[in-house]
Amino acid sequence: MDSTQLAIEERVAEQHRHHRKAVFFYVWVALLVMTAIEVYLTYQNLPPVKMLTILLGLSFIKAALIIGYFMHLKYEVNIMKWATICSVVGCLIIMTIFFFPDAFRILHIGVK
Amino acid sequence: MADSALHDIPSVYEPSLFGTYSKKIGMWLFLLSDSLTFGALLYAYSYGRISTTDWPTPFHSASIVNATIMTAFLLTSSLTMVLAVRASVDRNAKAQTLWLLATMLCGIGFIVLHGREWSNLIAEGLSLPMFPAVPGHEAASEFVNVSKTVPQFAATFFGLTGMHMLHVTLGVIYLGVVALRRKFIPILLVLWLVAWLGTPVYSPFHYGAHVLLIAAIVISIILWLKPKVYDSSDVEVAGLYWHFVDLVWMFIFPLVYLMSAKIL
């Protein structure tokens, strides 16, 4: 491996050494608590649309915690953060535009 | 001023645009492409759900409890993975191996519980045409009509969760190689034999177990061609993959299980 890569690896390792372990425990507990809330809501028989909204909201918060803290993206340089997030979100928006109007239309007219 | 003069090294590479090493950028690129694979599968599942008025809700309380324990396993495995990365940057090889093994154990726990869930659903009649019939369960099949009237449920459920289970399995193997290197190959072969011979012939896992054999062959070739001691960057890159598998489950669990629960 070339010396530039080794130097970058050592710098990244040094960044890791400065992170407090307690933060990871807090994130883990928060993830477990949010999972417990999701399961609790399942037993409350909420209307499906309300249920879906809350579950997706919690899922996105959990995803952000995992990506930010466990996957270390919070500590990466800005261009890395934006390139990663924008590309995925952009593709998911395109998928949404293609898929869902048609699915709702089928629901409206009924499946023949 | 030239980069080589700035860094005082005879490098032929430019400094990284993304501020990190190339292995990590490569893994992020793979994860981005993989997120689109799972995105497409989740959209396909949601599309089927919205466009089908009589969508089945097969998950009883026992299934929800099972899936919740599976989620706890994955979340805990992410914590142990982070601790493995931390041990690796602290150059504590023993702790690194122990945390990696703990992560693998949680992953195996997830796979076993998921396999049990699949087996129960198949025994109750929720199946795919490619799955062999379970002997003696035809009369008691709860979901035999679901497979005929709403075939897209079984197709999207087994497709989505099967793809995720495959990712978890490959993740466990990946971590095993990073933690134990060549010593992991005989362990993997034993796991293959247990999974193959320990499951009945009509189970999809009887044939799915051969993934472990294929992985053992591929790993043997890779370690023979390029034997190395894995350093902290390798552990961190493996960790990125593992956290991604956890991340995907954070969407599968509520969308597939909780939104299709039958709580009486």
Chai-1 contact restraints between the chains, C-beta under 6 A:
chainA,res_idxA,chainB,res_idxB,connection_type,confidence,min_distance_angstrom,max_distance_angstrom,comment,restraint_id
A,D2,B,Y13,contact,1.0,0.0,6.0,A-B,restraint_1
A,S3,B,I9,contact,1.0,0.0,6.0,A-B,restraint_2
A,T4,B,S11,contact,1.0,0.0,6.0,A-B,restraint_3
A,T4,B,Y13,contact,1.0,0.0,6.0,A-B,restraint_4
A,Q5,B,Y21,contact,1.0,0.0,6.0,A-B,restraint_5
A,I8,B,S16,contact,1.0,0.0,6.0,A-B,restraint_6
A,I8,B,Y21,contact,1.0,0.0,6.0,A-B,restraint_7
A,E9,B,Y21,contact,1.0,0.0,6.0,A-B,restraint_8
A,E9,B,S233,contact,1.0,0.0,6.0,A-B,restraint_9
A,V12,B,T20,contact,1.0,0.0,6.0,A-B,restraint_10
A,A13,B,V89,contact,1.0,0.0,6.0,A-B,restraint_11
A,A13,B,S232,contact,1.0,0.0,6.0,A-B,restraint_12
A,H16,B,V89,contact,1.0,0.0,6.0,A-B,restraint_13
A,R17,B,V89,contact,1.0,0.0,6.0,A-B,restraint_14
A,F24,B,V82,contact,1.0,0.0,6.0,A-B,restraint_15
A,W28,B,L79,contact,1.0,0.0,6.0,A-B,restraint_16
A,L31,B,L75,contact,1.0,0.0,6.0,A-B,restraint_17
A,L32,B,L75,contact,1.0,0.0,6.0,A-B,restraint_18
A,T35,B,T71,contact,1.0,0.0,6.0,A-B,restraint_19
A,E38,B,P254,contact,1.0,0.0,6.0,A-B,restraint_20
A,E38,B,L258,contact,1.0,0.0,6.0,A-B,restraint_21
A,V39,B,T68,contact,1.0,0.0,6.0,A-B,restraint_22
A,T42,B,L258,contact,1.0,0.0,6.0,A-B,restraint_23
A,T42,B,A261,contact,1.0,0.0,6.0,A-B,restraint_24
A,Y43,B,I263,contact,1.0,0.0,6.0,A-B,restraint_25
A,L55,B,P254,contact,1.0,0.0,6.0,A-B,restraint_26
A,S59,B,M250,contact,1.0,0.0,6.0,A-B,restraint_27
A,S59,B,F251,contact,1.0,0.0,6.0,A-B,restraint_28
A,S59,B,P254,contact,1.0,0.0,6.0,A-B,restraint_29
A,K62,B,M250,contact,1.0,0.0,6.0,A-B,restraint_30
A,A63,B,L247,contact,1.0,0.0,6.0,A-B,restraint_31
A,A63,B,M250,contact,1.0,0.0,6.0,A-B,restraint_32
A,I66,B,H243,contact,1.0,0.0,6.0,A-B,restraint_33
A,I66,B,L247,contact,1.0,0.0,6.0,A-B,restraint_34
A,F70,B,S78,contact,1.0,0.0,6.0,A-B,restraint_35
A,F70,B,V82,contact,1.0,0.0,6.0,A-B,restraint_36
A,F70,B,H243,contact,1.0,0.0,6.0,A-B,restraint_37
A,M71,B,L240,contact,1.0,0.0,6.0,A-B,restraint_38
A,M71,B,H243,contact,1.0,0.0,6.0,A-B,restraint_39
A,V77,B,G19,contact,1.0,0.0,6.0,A-B,restraint_40
A,M80,B,F18,contact,1.0,0.0,6.0,A-B,restraint_41
A,S87,B,L32,contact,1.0,0.0,6.0,A-B,restraint_42
A,V88,B,S35,contact,1.0,0.0,6.0,A-B,restraint_43
A,C91,B,L36,contact,1.0,0.0,6.0,A-B,restraint_44
A,L92,B,G39,contact,1.0,0.0,6.0,A-B,restraint_45
A,M95,B,Y43,contact,1.0,0.0,6.0,A-B,restraint_46
A,F99,B,Y43,contact,1.0,0.0,6.0,A-B,restraint_47
A,F99,B,Y47,contact,1.0,0.0,6.0,A-B,restraint_48
A,A103,B,Y47,contact,1.0,0.0,6.0,A-B,restraint_49
A,A103,B,I50,contact,1.0,0.0,6.0,A-B,restraint_50
A,A103,B,S51,contact,1.0,0.0,6.0,A-B,restraint_51
A,I106,B,S51,contact,1.0,0.0,6.0,A-B,restraint_52
A,L107,B,I50,contact,1.0,0.0,6.0,A-B,restraint_53
A,L107,B,S51,contact,1.0,0.0,6.0,A-B,restraint_54
